[in-house]
Amino acid sequence: MVPSLQLDTLVASGCTTLVISGECDQDDVEVLEQALTVAVAVEDSPPVLIVDVSRLLFGDSVLLHFLLSAQRAQTAAGGRLEVRGPLAPAVERLLRETGTYAAFTVTGAGDAA
């Protein structure tokens, strides 16, 4: 059985971390949009938003749209976005084949077994 999307939010001083686990596809659009709204809509939201995809097995254009939206929202708020890996092969391929890998600060890449 394929694990469905799971999303956890961790808030610490100066940083909010969204941990995305399982698989991300069209069925998860609303969940991701809501999580992003909550993470960046807080008046005193931390300046750094980390999207931890180290437990994500698959992501498609829905994930890419989410990451680009998060990047725009953070930039508009004067913050920054970090994508934390290691990236699953499917996620890294998505970012590289769409030419968006370099648009993100990706940490932990290359650590996957």
Secondary structure, DSSP 8 states (H G I E B T S, - for coil): -----EEEEEEETTEEEEEEEEEE-GGGHHHHHHHHHHHHHSTT--SEEEEEEEEEEEE-HHHHHHHHHHHHHHHHTT-EEEEES---HHHHHHHHHTT-GGGSEEESTT---
